[in-house]
């Protein structure tokens, strides 16, 4: 369930992470879930991602669940330790998902193709249906 106080604290933390330059990007998971979030972040620069899901959560819920107060952040390779320290200081639960790739989309070791394929679907599917 949505908790306004929890959401406020999360947004304050995101502002802190940005001001301390502890993250490269941030994107909430409220619309479409994690997989859509990652695609929306990857598509503009033709990047991909390689993530590992949690065995404690159903895969469809993990990838497409739209629960509130969840944000994906990206961090530079050299900034990961600093980010983890800040999250621990604030007692924020987190998980390391994976890493950015040069275009390939991978989930749990399985390749789902290149971001260009998803970009075409994401940007053109409605127009194709309306033809």
TAUR-V907625 format. One record per pair of residues at least 4 apart in sequence whose C-alpha atoms are under 6 Angstrom apart, sorted by the first residue. I is the first residue (numbers start at 1). J is the second residue. Records with the same first field share a line. If there is no record, write none. Layout:
I=J  J
//
This chain:
2=68
7=69
17=22
22=83
23=74  75
24=74  75
25=73  74
26=72  73
27=71  72
28=70  71
29=33  34  37  70  71
30=66  68
32=36  64
33=63  64  65  66
34=63  64
35=63
39=43
42=46  47  48
46=103
47=101  102  103
48=100  101  102  103  104  105  115
49=99  100  101  105
50=98  99  106  107
51=97  98  107
52=97  107  108
57=62
60=64
61=65
75=79  80
87=92
103=114  115
104=113  114
105=111  112  113  114
106=110  111  112
115=119
118=122
119=123
120=124
121=125
//
